[in-house]
Amino acid sequence: MALSRRRGTLEPLSSSGFNQRQSMGMPSRGVSRTSLGPNFDKQAKPQGGRLSLHPSSSSTASSGTSFSSTTASSMLRNSNGPPRKSSTGLSRKSTAYGSHARQDPRPNTDKSYIQTSIRGLINYLTDHNYDQPFSAKILQRPTAKDFTYIVSFLFRQVDANFRITGKLEEEVLQFFKAMHYPFPISKASMQAVGTMHTWPTLLASITWMVELLTYDEEVQNDAANQAALAGSSGSSSSVDDFERADEKALFEYLGKAYKAFLDGDDELYEKLEDGLVGSFEGRCGEVEAQCAVLEANIAQMQAEAQVCRTRHAALPGLRQRRADYESDLGKFRTLIEQLTAHREGLAAKVEKREGELAELYRSLEMVRTETAELKQVVAGQELSPEDVARMQQERVRLDEALGKAREHKGKMQKALWEAEMELSRAVVDLETAAQTFNGKAASLQLIPITARNSNGIQYEMSVSKGAVSASAEPQDLIGLDIKGVIRPSLGQIKNVILDKVHEARTSVLKMLDEEAKSEEEVAEAVAAFEVMEGKVKKQEEGYRSEKARMEANMAEKSADVERVEEQVLHLRSQVVVELESRAARNQQRLTQLQAELALEREEHEGVSKVILECIMGALHALADHKEEVKRRLEEFHEQCLQRRDHLLSLPEPFSPQ
């Protein structure tokens, strides 16, 4: 018959449990199963099942859910509940904050590790819209306010309703304890957050929180992907999808089955196992159906391939015909392109010729009309030959005058064009000069009018093209009075600047003198440094020689240690054999003594029962005797009272006179 014990976690056994002697007898029926690990007091165990010592993030990750306010609140309640007790009756403290706290294996004081942690924290805060100012320089030595904002933001990622209402160190420690942070955090470190001794430890705890939140986000994304995969059709699932789904189902089964194992719920454990087997059988059926479909497709493709192989003999002729067809097709395409281009060219020529023909028709019609009009004019005129000669001479003169006028007009237009070009070039040069002036004035803080050095004077120059004329004044063109306002004010500014330049040159000379002194001091420091460097090199040589000597000694001691370990192993093997034989004899002797103890216990129980009966009889007799003595004393007291009353009632004796 197997021992009926309560299942426990696969945690390491306590060293105190190695020296405890357990009973060799069989447990009686109806006794609850005890833990296979260290025994805890059942009265101190909280209701609702056994609490795991592992951080709740693992269980959250296995179930595929995120941290919510309810989860955080429940963790806080569990952390404030009654502590579980060990088999010795002492309270068992938390793994993270107990008297035997684990040492943090992370290189928290390493500069590269600190910089990596800061970069990771910056990336997380940036990706999650952190609403307070932060930078790598601030996170090198943050203030208590910065630390409060950061941890509050991270805690609100777990519990959206989290607010720091009490002391900072107590609230932060309580939250980290509820989250099962595995390493200790002292309250003193939070009173001086940015110091070089406390900040690496606090940064490591924040990094652990960021990694936990990042892992939770990945779990949520994976759960969403799995849900999308479950919602898709079975025919579209690939082998990788089936493998991921099987791994997730197995992972969920292990989490629930392990909890059932710890709670001792065999019925739930069997249901989970049957459900897992059923799900795997269903998936196997789906895979077999897909395999059957694939095999049918493969058979069909193999048949088609066989048909193609049988047609291999006609393949060369078909290839040749295909090549001929492709060649003819290319030729036909080239011919079509050529004919299309030729047709387009002819169409363009026809259109051009039709346009020219229409133009010629219009010109011919105009000439015909003009000829008819001239004929009518000539037919209506009454001119003599002298009039005709005079008109011809007048025509020649007018033609000469028209030619001279045209020549003069051309010269005047050319001169006007050159003048306009010269004016446009002058305007462009003026605009360029105005832009240069405005740029330099802006750099000197003279424009706009509200600038520091403008003194209420308008220095901004703008060229007005509409005001360009022969009688225009410069003030009208650029909008500034150069002679009356700009030059005097610029002269004053120049004098002020020259004074400042003189002062600056004087200060530069002083600084050059100080620089020369500093260079002399640096030269002296370099010389001293070289002397110290020579001493350091000598010390390093001595250190190397001493290190070589120490390494030789360590090698010798290592060889001695190896020899001693070999001897210890040899002796240990002998001692183990002897201890095993002695343990067998002691076990046999223990069984014999237990049997004798059981017999003696039965005998002692009988004798104890007889003695108890005798004692009870004596006690009853003593009580009866006590009652009898009390009764007789009362009777004697009553007789004494009666005797006294009798004596008092007697008459007084007679006395003679």
C-alpha positions as CSV (number, residue, x, y, z in Angstrom):
1,M,0.0,0.0,0.0
2,A,1.5,3.4,-1.1
3,L,2.0,6.2,1.4
4,S,-0.8,8.8,1.3
5,R,1.0,12.1,1.2
6,R,0.1,15.6,-0.1
7,R,2.0,16.5,-3.2
8,G,4.4,19.5,-2.9
9,T,6.4,21.6,-5.3
10,L,9.7,20.5,-6.7
11,E,11.7,22.9,-4.4
12,P,15.0,22.2,-2.7
13,L,14.8,20.4,0.7
14,S,15.7,22.4,3.8
15,S,18.9,21.5,5.5
16,S,17.1,21.3,8.8
17,G,15.0,18.4,7.5
18,F,18.0,16.1,7.0
19,N,18.4,15.5,10.8
20,Q,14.7,14.9,11.5
21,R,13.7,11.4,12.3
22,Q,10.4,10.2,10.8
23,S,8.2,7.3,11.9
24,M,8.7,4.0,10.1
25,G,5.1,3.0,10.7
26,M,2.4,3.0,8.1
27,P,-0.1,5.9,8.1
28,S,-3.6,5.2,9.1
29,R,-6.5,5.6,6.7
30,G,-8.2,9.0,6.4
31,V,-5.0,11.0,7.2
32,S,-4.5,13.8,4.7
33,R,-1.6,13.6,2.4
34,T,1.5,15.6,3.6
35,S,3.8,17.6,1.4
36,L,6.8,15.9,-0.1
37,G,8.8,19.1,0.5
38,P,9.4,20.9,3.8
39,N,6.3,20.5,6.0
40,F,4.3,23.7,6.7
41,D,1.8,24.3,9.4
42,K,-1.7,23.7,8.0
43,Q,-3.4,26.2,10.3
44,A,-1.3,29.0,8.8
45,K,-2.1,27.9,5.2
46,P,-4.4,30.5,3.5
47,Q,-7.7,29.4,2.1
48,G,-8.0,28.8,-1.7
49,G,-5.2,26.4,-2.3
50,R,-1.5,26.4,-2.0
51,L,0.4,29.6,-2.8
52,S,3.3,29.2,-5.2
53,L,6.7,30.7,-4.3
54,H,7.3,31.6,-7.9
55,P,6.4,35.1,-9.2
56,S,2.9,35.4,-10.5
57,S,4.2,36.5,-13.9
58,S,5.0,32.9,-14.8
59,S,1.4,31.8,-14.1
60,T,0.2,34.8,-16.0
61,A,2.4,34.0,-18.9
62,S,1.3,30.4,-19.0
63,S,-2.4,31.3,-19.1
64,G,-1.9,34.0,-21.8
65,T,-3.5,36.8,-19.8
66,S,-2.1,40.2,-18.9
67,F,-1.5,41.9,-15.6
68,S,-4.7,43.7,-14.5
69,S,-5.7,45.7,-11.5
70,T,-7.5,42.6,-10.1
71,T,-4.3,40.6,-10.4
72,A,-2.2,43.2,-8.7
73,S,-4.8,43.6,-5.9
74,S,-4.9,39.8,-5.4
75,M,-1.1,39.7,-5.2
76,L,-1.1,42.5,-2.6
77,R,-3.7,40.6,-0.6
78,N,-1.7,37.4,-0.8
79,S,1.5,39.1,0.3
80,N,-0.2,40.6,3.4
81,G,-1.9,37.3,4.4
82,P,-0.7,35.1,7.3
83,P,2.8,33.7,6.7
84,R,3.1,29.9,6.2
85,K,5.0,28.1,8.9
86,S,7.6,25.4,8.7
87,S,7.6,22.1,10.3
88,T,9.4,23.5,13.4
89,G,6.6,26.0,14.0
90,L,8.6,29.1,13.0
91,S,7.2,31.5,10.4
92,R,8.6,31.0,6.9
93,K,9.7,34.4,5.4
94,S,9.5,35.4,1.8
95,T,12.2,34.1,-0.6
96,A,12.9,37.7,-1.7
97,Y,12.9,39.5,1.6
98,G,13.7,36.9,4.2
99,S,16.7,36.7,6.5
100,H,18.6,34.6,4.0
101,A,18.1,36.8,0.9
102,R,19.6,35.7,-2.3
103,Q,22.6,37.6,-3.8
104,D,21.9,39.4,-7.1
105,P,24.1,37.7,-9.7
106,R,23.7,40.6,-12.2
107,P,26.7,43.0,-12.6
108,N,24.7,46.0,-11.3
109,T,27.8,48.1,-10.7
110,D,29.3,47.5,-14.2
111,K,29.2,50.7,-16.3
112,S,28.3,48.9,-19.5
113,Y,25.5,47.0,-17.8
114,I,24.2,50.3,-16.3
115,Q,24.2,52.0,-19.7
116,T,22.4,49.0,-21.3
117,S,19.8,49.1,-18.6
118,I,19.3,52.9,-19.1
119,R,18.9,52.4,-22.8
120,G,16.3,49.6,-22.3
121,L,14.4,51.8,-19.8
122,I,14.5,54.8,-22.3
123,N,13.2,52.6,-25.1
124,Y,10.3,51.2,-22.9
125,L,9.3,54.7,-21.7
126,T,9.4,56.1,-25.2
127,D,7.4,53.3,-26.7
128,H,4.7,53.6,-23.9
129,N,4.3,57.4,-24.1
130,Y,5.9,58.3,-20.7
131,D,4.5,61.8,-19.9
132,Q,7.5,63.2,-17.9
133,P,10.8,64.6,-19.2
134,F,13.7,62.1,-19.2
135,S,17.0,61.6,-20.9
136,A,20.1,59.4,-20.5
137,K,21.8,62.2,-18.5
138,I,18.9,62.4,-16.1
139,L,18.8,58.6,-15.6
140,Q,22.6,58.6,-14.7
141,R,21.7,60.3,-11.4
142,P,18.0,60.7,-11.0
143,T,16.3,62.6,-8.2
144,A,13.8,61.2,-5.9
145,K,11.0,62.9,-7.9
146,D,12.2,61.3,-11.1
147,F,12.4,57.9,-9.5
148,T,8.8,58.3,-8.1
149,Y,7.4,59.3,-11.5
150,I,9.2,56.3,-13.2
151,V,8.2,53.6,-10.7
152,S,4.6,55.0,-10.5
153,F,4.4,54.8,-14.3
154,L,5.7,51.2,-14.4
155,F,3.3,50.2,-11.5
156,R,0.4,51.7,-13.4
157,Q,1.2,49.3,-16.3
158,V,0.3,46.5,-13.8
159,D,-2.4,48.3,-11.9
160,A,-4.0,51.3,-13.6
161,N,-5.4,52.6,-10.3
162,F,-2.0,52.6,-8.5
163,R,-1.2,55.8,-6.6
164,I,1.5,56.5,-4.0
165,T,-0.5,57.7,-0.9
166,G,1.9,56.9,1.9
167,K,5.7,56.8,2.2
168,L,7.6,56.1,-1.0
169,E,9.9,53.5,0.3
170,E,7.1,51.5,2.0
171,E,4.8,51.6,-1.0
172,V,7.6,50.6,-3.5
173,L,8.9,47.8,-1.3
174,Q,5.3,46.5,-0.8
175,F,4.7,46.5,-4.5
176,F,8.0,44.8,-5.4
177,K,7.3,42.2,-2.6
178,A,3.9,41.6,-4.1
179,M,5.5,41.1,-7.5
180,H,7.9,38.6,-5.9
181,Y,11.0,40.5,-6.8
182,P,13.7,37.9,-5.9
183,F,16.4,40.3,-4.4
184,P,16.3,42.6,-1.4
185,I,15.8,46.4,-1.6
186,S,16.6,48.5,1.5
187,K,14.6,51.5,2.6
188,A,17.8,53.5,3.1
189,S,18.5,53.2,-0.7
190,M,15.3,55.1,-1.5
191,Q,16.2,58.0,0.7
192,A,19.2,58.8,-1.5
193,V,18.2,57.6,-4.9
194,G,20.8,59.2,-7.1
195,T,23.9,58.2,-5.2
196,M,26.5,55.9,-6.9
197,H,26.0,53.2,-4.2
198,T,22.2,53.0,-4.3
199,W,21.1,53.8,-7.9
200,P,22.6,50.6,-9.5
201,T,20.5,48.4,-7.2
202,L,17.3,50.4,-7.8
203,L,18.0,50.5,-11.6
204,A,18.4,46.8,-11.6
205,S,14.9,46.4,-9.9
206,I,13.4,48.8,-12.5
207,T,15.1,46.8,-15.3
208,W,13.5,43.6,-13.8
209,M,10.1,45.3,-13.8
210,V,10.6,46.5,-17.5
211,E,11.6,43.0,-18.6
212,L,8.6,41.5,-16.8
213,L,6.2,44.0,-18.5
214,T,7.8,43.4,-21.9
215,Y,7.5,39.6,-21.4
216,D,3.8,40.1,-20.5
217,E,3.2,42.1,-23.7
218,E,4.9,39.4,-25.8
219,V,2.6,36.8,-24.1
220,Q,-0.4,38.9,-25.0
221,N,0.7,39.2,-28.6
222,D,1.3,35.5,-28.8
223,A,-2.1,34.8,-27.3
224,A,-3.7,37.1,-29.9
225,N,-1.8,35.3,-32.7
226,Q,-2.9,32.0,-31.4
227,A,-6.5,33.2,-31.3
228,A,-6.3,34.3,-34.9
229,L,-4.7,31.0,-35.8
230,A,-7.6,29.1,-34.1
231,G,-10.2,31.3,-35.9
232,S,-8.7,30.5,-39.4
233,S,-9.8,27.4,-41.4
234,G,-8.2,24.1,-40.7
235,S,-7.2,23.5,-44.4
236,S,-5.1,26.7,-44.4
237,S,-3.0,25.6,-41.3
238,S,0.5,24.6,-41.9
239,V,2.7,22.1,-40.0
240,D,4.4,24.9,-38.1
241,D,1.0,26.2,-37.0
242,F,0.0,22.8,-35.7
243,E,3.3,22.5,-33.9
244,R,2.9,25.9,-32.2
245,A,-0.7,25.1,-31.3
246,D,0.4,21.7,-29.8
247,E,3.2,23.4,-27.8
248,K,0.7,25.9,-26.4
249,A,-1.8,23.2,-25.5
250,L,0.9,21.2,-23.8
251,F,2.2,24.2,-21.9
252,E,-1.3,25.1,-20.7
253,Y,-1.9,21.4,-19.7
254,L,1.4,21.4,-17.7
255,G,0.4,24.5,-15.8
256,K,-3.1,23.3,-14.9
257,A,-2.0,19.7,-14.2
258,Y,0.8,20.8,-12.0
259,K,-1.6,23.0,-10.0
260,A,-4.0,20.0,-9.7
261,F,-1.0,17.8,-8.7
262,L,-0.1,20.3,-5.9
263,D,-3.8,20.5,-4.7
264,G,-4.1,16.7,-4.8
265,D,-7.1,16.9,-7.1
266,D,-6.7,13.6,-8.9
267,E,-10.1,13.9,-10.6
268,L,-9.2,17.2,-12.3
269,Y,-5.8,15.8,-13.2
270,E,-7.4,12.9,-15.0
271,K,-9.9,15.2,-16.8
272,L,-7.0,17.4,-17.9
273,E,-5.1,14.3,-19.1
274,D,-8.1,13.0,-21.0
275,G,-8.7,16.4,-22.5
276,L,-5.1,16.6,-23.7
277,V,-5.3,13.2,-25.2
278,G,-8.6,14.0,-26.9
279,S,-7.2,17.2,-28.4
280,F,-4.1,15.5,-29.6
281,E,-6.2,12.7,-31.2
282,G,-8.4,15.3,-32.9
283,R,-5.3,17.0,-34.2
284,C,-3.9,13.7,-35.3
285,G,-7.2,13.1,-37.2
286,E,-6.9,16.4,-38.9
287,V,-3.3,15.8,-39.9
288,E,-4.2,12.3,-41.2
289,A,-7.0,13.8,-43.3
290,Q,-4.6,16.4,-44.7
291,C,-2.0,13.7,-45.4
292,A,-4.7,11.7,-47.3
293,V,-5.5,14.7,-49.4
294,L,-1.8,15.4,-50.0
295,E,-1.3,11.7,-51.0
296,A,-4.2,11.9,-53.4
297,N,-2.7,15.1,-54.9
298,I,0.7,13.4,-55.1
299,A,-0.8,10.4,-56.9
300,Q,-2.6,12.6,-59.4
301,M,0.6,14.6,-60.0
302,Q,2.5,11.3,-60.5
303,A,-0.1,10.2,-63.0
304,E,0.2,13.5,-64.9
305,A,4.0,13.2,-64.8
306,Q,3.8,9.7,-66.2
307,V,1.6,11.0,-69.1
308,C,4.1,13.7,-69.7
309,R,6.9,11.1,-69.8
310,T,5.0,9.1,-72.5
311,R,4.8,12.2,-74.6
312,H,8.5,12.6,-74.5
313,A,9.0,11.2,-78.0
314,A,7.0,14.0,-79.7
315,L,8.7,16.7,-77.6
316,P,11.5,17.5,-80.1
317,G,9.1,18.1,-83.0
318,L,6.8,20.2,-80.8
319,R,9.8,22.3,-79.7
320,Q,10.8,22.9,-83.3
321,R,7.3,23.9,-84.3
322,R,7.1,26.2,-81.2
323,A,10.4,27.8,-82.3
324,D,9.2,28.3,-85.8
325,Y,5.9,29.8,-84.6
326,E,7.8,32.1,-82.2
327,S,10.1,33.2,-85.1
328,D,7.1,33.8,-87.4
329,L,5.3,35.7,-84.7
330,G,8.3,38.0,-84.2
331,K,8.5,38.7,-87.9
332,F,4.8,39.4,-88.1
333,R,5.0,41.8,-85.1
334,T,7.9,43.6,-86.7
335,L,6.0,43.9,-90.0
336,I,2.9,45.2,-88.2
337,E,5.0,47.8,-86.4
338,Q,6.6,48.9,-89.7
339,L,3.2,49.1,-91.5
340,T,1.7,51.0,-88.6
341,A,4.5,53.5,-88.6
342,H,4.2,53.9,-92.4
343,R,0.4,54.4,-92.1
344,E,0.9,57.0,-89.4
345,G,3.4,58.8,-91.6
346,L,1.1,58.8,-94.6
347,A,-1.8,60.0,-92.5
348,A,0.4,62.9,-91.2
349,K,1.4,63.8,-94.8
350,V,-2.2,63.7,-96.0
351,E,-3.3,65.9,-93.1
352,K,-0.5,68.4,-93.8
353,R,-1.2,68.5,-97.6
354,E,-4.9,69.0,-96.9
355,G,-4.0,72.0,-94.6
356,E,-1.8,73.4,-97.3
357,L,-4.5,72.9,-99.9
358,A,-7.1,74.7,-97.8
359,E,-4.6,77.6,-97.2
360,L,-4.0,77.9,-100.9
361,Y,-7.7,77.9,-101.6
362,R,-8.2,80.7,-99.1
363,S,-5.3,82.7,-100.6
364,L,-6.6,82.2,-104.1
365,E,-10.1,83.4,-103.0
366,M,-8.6,86.5,-101.4
367,V,-6.5,87.3,-104.5
368,R,-9.5,86.9,-106.7
369,T,-11.5,89.2,-104.5
370,E,-8.8,91.8,-104.5
371,T,-8.4,91.6,-108.3
372,A,-12.1,92.1,-108.8
373,E,-12.0,95.2,-106.5
374,L,-9.0,96.6,-108.3
375,K,-10.7,96.1,-111.6
376,Q,-13.7,97.9,-110.4
377,V,-11.6,100.8,-109.1
378,V,-9.6,101.0,-112.3
379,A,-12.7,100.9,-114.4
380,G,-14.2,103.8,-112.4
381,Q,-11.1,106.1,-112.5
382,E,-10.6,108.9,-115.1
383,L,-6.8,109.5,-115.1
384,S,-4.4,110.9,-117.6
385,P,-1.0,109.5,-118.3
386,E,0.5,112.5,-116.5
387,D,-1.4,111.7,-113.4
388,V,-0.2,108.1,-113.6
389,A,3.4,109.3,-113.9
390,R,3.0,111.7,-111.0
391,M,1.4,109.0,-108.8
392,Q,4.3,106.7,-109.6
393,Q,6.8,109.3,-108.6
394,E,4.9,110.1,-105.4
395,R,4.8,106.4,-104.7
396,V,8.6,106.1,-105.0
397,R,9.1,109.1,-102.7
398,L,6.7,107.7,-100.1
399,D,8.4,104.3,-100.3
400,E,11.8,106.0,-99.7
401,A,10.4,108.0,-96.8
402,L,8.7,104.9,-95.4
403,G,12.0,103.0,-95.5
404,K,13.9,105.8,-93.7
405,A,11.1,106.0,-91.1
406,R,11.3,102.3,-90.6
407,E,15.1,102.5,-90.2
408,H,14.8,105.3,-87.7
409,K,12.1,103.4,-85.8
410,G,14.4,100.3,-85.6
411,K,17.2,102.4,-84.3
412,M,15.0,104.0,-81.7
413,Q,13.5,100.6,-80.6
414,K,17.0,99.2,-80.3
415,A,18.1,102.1,-78.1
416,L,14.9,101.8,-76.0
417,W,15.5,98.1,-75.6
418,E,19.1,98.7,-74.5
419,A,18.0,101.3,-72.0
420,E,15.3,99.1,-70.6
421,M,17.8,96.2,-70.3
422,E,20.3,98.5,-68.5
423,L,17.5,99.7,-66.2
424,S,16.4,96.1,-65.4
425,R,20.0,95.2,-64.7
426,A,20.3,98.2,-62.5
427,V,17.1,97.2,-60.6
428,V,18.3,93.6,-60.2
429,D,21.7,94.9,-58.9
430,L,19.8,97.2,-56.5
431,E,17.6,94.3,-55.3
432,T,20.7,92.2,-54.8
433,A,22.4,95.0,-52.8
434,A,19.2,95.5,-50.8
435,Q,19.0,91.8,-50.0
436,T,22.7,91.8,-49.0
437,F,22.1,94.9,-46.9
438,N,19.1,93.3,-45.2
439,G,21.0,90.1,-44.5
440,K,23.9,91.9,-42.9
441,A,21.5,94.1,-40.9
442,A,19.6,91.1,-39.7
443,S,22.9,89.5,-38.6
444,L,23.7,92.7,-36.8
445,Q,20.3,92.7,-35.2
446,L,19.2,96.0,-36.9
447,I,16.0,94.6,-38.4
448,P,13.2,94.4,-37.8
449,I,12.5,97.7,-36.1
450,T,12.0,95.9,-32.7
451,A,15.6,94.4,-32.9
452,R,18.1,95.0,-30.1
453,N,20.4,97.4,-32.1
454,S,17.8,99.2,-34.2
455,N,17.0,101.9,-31.7
456,G,13.6,102.4,-33.2
457,I,15.0,103.2,-36.7
458,Q,13.8,101.3,-39.8
459,Y,16.8,99.7,-41.5
460,E,15.0,97.2,-43.7
461,M,15.4,98.1,-47.4
462,S,12.7,97.2,-50.0
463,V,13.0,98.1,-53.7
464,S,9.8,99.5,-55.3
465,K,9.8,98.7,-59.0
466,G,6.8,100.8,-59.6
467,A,8.7,103.9,-58.6
468,V,11.4,103.5,-61.2
469,S,11.6,106.6,-63.4
470,A,14.0,109.2,-64.6
471,S,13.0,111.7,-61.9
472,A,12.7,109.2,-59.1
473,E,14.6,109.9,-55.9
474,P,16.7,107.2,-54.1
475,Q,14.4,107.5,-51.0
476,D,11.4,106.7,-53.2
477,L,13.1,103.6,-54.7
478,I,14.4,101.9,-51.5
479,G,12.1,103.5,-48.9
480,L,15.0,104.7,-46.7
481,D,16.8,108.1,-46.2
482,I,20.4,107.0,-46.6
483,K,22.1,110.3,-46.1
484,G,19.9,111.8,-43.5
485,V,19.1,108.9,-41.2
486,I,20.9,105.6,-42.1
487,R,24.5,106.8,-42.4
488,P,24.5,108.8,-39.1
489,S,22.9,106.0,-37.1
490,L,25.3,103.4,-38.6
491,G,28.3,105.7,-37.7
492,Q,27.1,105.7,-34.1
493,I,26.7,102.0,-34.1
494,K,30.2,101.7,-35.7
495,N,31.8,103.7,-32.9
496,V,30.1,101.6,-30.2
497,I,31.3,98.4,-31.9
498,L,34.9,99.8,-32.2
499,D,34.9,100.5,-28.5
500,K,33.7,96.9,-27.8
501,V,36.3,95.5,-30.2
502,H,39.0,97.4,-28.3
503,E,37.8,96.0,-25.0
504,A,37.6,92.5,-26.5
505,R,41.2,92.7,-27.8
506,T,42.3,93.8,-24.4
507,S,40.6,90.8,-22.8
508,V,42.0,88.5,-25.4
509,L,45.5,89.7,-24.6
510,K,44.9,89.0,-21.0
511,M,43.5,85.5,-21.8
512,L,46.6,84.8,-24.0
513,D,48.8,85.7,-21.0
514,E,46.8,83.4,-18.8
515,E,46.9,80.7,-21.5
516,A,50.7,81.0,-21.5
517,K,50.8,80.5,-17.7
518,S,48.4,77.5,-18.0
519,E,50.7,76.0,-20.7
520,E,53.7,76.3,-18.3
521,E,51.7,74.7,-15.5
522,V,50.6,71.9,-17.9
523,A,54.2,71.3,-18.9
524,E,55.2,71.0,-15.3
525,A,52.2,68.6,-14.7
526,V,53.3,66.6,-17.7
527,A,56.8,66.3,-16.4
528,A,55.5,65.2,-13.0
529,F,53.2,62.7,-14.8
530,E,56.1,61.3,-16.7
531,V,58.0,60.8,-13.4
532,M,55.0,59.1,-11.8
533,E,54.5,57.0,-14.9
534,G,58.1,55.7,-14.6
535,K,57.4,54.8,-11.0
536,V,54.2,53.1,-12.0
537,K,56.1,51.1,-14.6
538,K,58.6,49.9,-12.0
539,Q,55.7,49.0,-9.7
540,E,54.0,47.1,-12.6
541,E,57.2,45.1,-13.2
542,G,57.4,44.2,-9.5
543,Y,53.7,43.3,-9.6
544,R,54.3,41.0,-12.7
545,S,57.2,39.2,-11.0
546,E,55.2,38.8,-7.8
547,K,52.2,37.6,-9.8
548,A,54.3,35.0,-11.6
549,R,55.6,33.8,-8.3
550,M,52.1,33.6,-6.8
551,E,50.8,31.8,-9.9
552,A,53.6,29.2,-9.5
553,N,52.7,28.8,-5.8
554,M,49.0,28.5,-6.8
555,A,49.9,25.8,-9.4
556,E,51.7,23.8,-6.7
557,K,48.8,24.2,-4.2
558,S,46.3,23.2,-6.9
559,A,48.3,20.0,-7.6
560,D,48.3,19.4,-3.8
561,V,44.5,20.0,-3.7
562,E,43.9,17.6,-6.6
563,R,46.0,14.9,-4.8
564,V,44.0,15.5,-1.6
565,E,40.7,15.3,-3.5
566,E,41.7,12.0,-5.0
567,Q,42.5,10.6,-1.5
568,V,39.2,12.0,-0.2
569,L,37.3,10.4,-3.0
570,H,39.0,7.1,-2.4
571,L,38.3,7.3,1.4
572,R,34.7,8.5,0.7
573,S,34.0,5.4,-1.5
574,Q,35.2,3.2,1.3
575,V,33.2,5.1,3.9
576,V,30.1,5.0,1.8
577,V,30.3,1.2,1.5
578,E,30.8,0.9,5.2
579,L,28.0,3.3,6.0
580,E,25.6,1.4,3.7
581,S,26.3,-1.9,5.5
582,R,26.0,-0.2,8.9
583,A,22.7,1.5,7.8
584,A,21.3,-2.0,6.8
585,R,22.3,-3.4,10.2
586,N,20.9,-0.4,12.0
587,Q,17.6,-0.7,10.0
588,Q,17.3,-4.3,10.9
589,R,18.0,-3.5,14.6
590,L,15.5,-0.6,14.4
591,T,12.8,-2.9,13.1
592,Q,13.5,-5.4,16.0
593,L,13.5,-2.6,18.6
594,Q,10.3,-1.2,17.2
595,A,8.6,-4.7,17.6
596,E,10.0,-5.0,21.2
597,L,8.8,-1.4,21.9
598,A,5.3,-2.3,20.7
599,L,5.1,-5.3,23.0
600,E,6.5,-3.4,25.9
601,R,4.0,-0.6,25.2
602,E,1.1,-3.1,25.3
603,E,2.4,-4.5,28.6
604,H,2.9,-1.1,30.1
605,E,-0.6,0.0,29.0
606,G,-2.1,-3.0,30.9
607,V,-0.1,-2.3,34.0
608,S,-0.9,1.4,33.7
609,K,-4.6,0.5,33.5
610,V,-4.4,-1.6,36.7
611,I,-2.4,1.0,38.6
612,L,-4.9,3.7,37.4
613,E,-7.8,1.6,38.8
614,C,-6.0,1.1,42.1
615,I,-5.3,4.8,42.4
616,M,-9.0,5.7,41.6
617,G,-10.1,3.2,44.3
618,A,-7.8,4.8,46.8
619,L,-9.0,8.2,45.9
620,H,-12.6,7.2,46.3
621,A,-11.8,5.6,49.7
622,L,-9.9,8.7,50.8
623,A,-12.9,10.9,49.7
624,D,-15.3,8.7,51.8
625,H,-12.9,8.9,54.8
626,K,-12.8,12.6,54.5
627,E,-16.6,12.8,54.4
628,E,-16.8,10.6,57.5
629,V,-14.2,12.7,59.5
630,K,-16.1,15.8,58.5
631,R,-19.4,14.3,59.7
632,R,-17.9,13.2,63.1
633,L,-16.3,16.6,63.6
634,E,-19.7,18.2,63.0
635,E,-21.3,15.8,65.5
636,F,-18.6,16.5,68.1
637,H,-19.0,20.2,67.6
638,E,-22.8,19.9,68.0
639,Q,-22.2,17.9,71.3
640,C,-19.8,20.6,72.6
641,L,-22.4,23.3,71.9
642,Q,-25.1,21.3,73.7
643,R,-22.7,20.7,76.7
644,R,-21.9,24.4,76.9
645,D,-25.6,25.4,76.8
646,H,-26.3,22.8,79.5
647,L,-23.6,24.1,81.8
648,L,-24.7,27.7,81.3
649,S,-28.3,26.7,82.3
650,L,-27.2,25.2,85.7
651,P,-27.9,27.4,88.9
652,E,-25.1,29.1,90.7
653,P,-23.7,27.2,93.8
654,F,-24.7,28.5,97.3
655,S,-21.9,30.3,99.2
656,P,-22.0,30.8,103.1
657,Q,-22.0,34.3,104.6
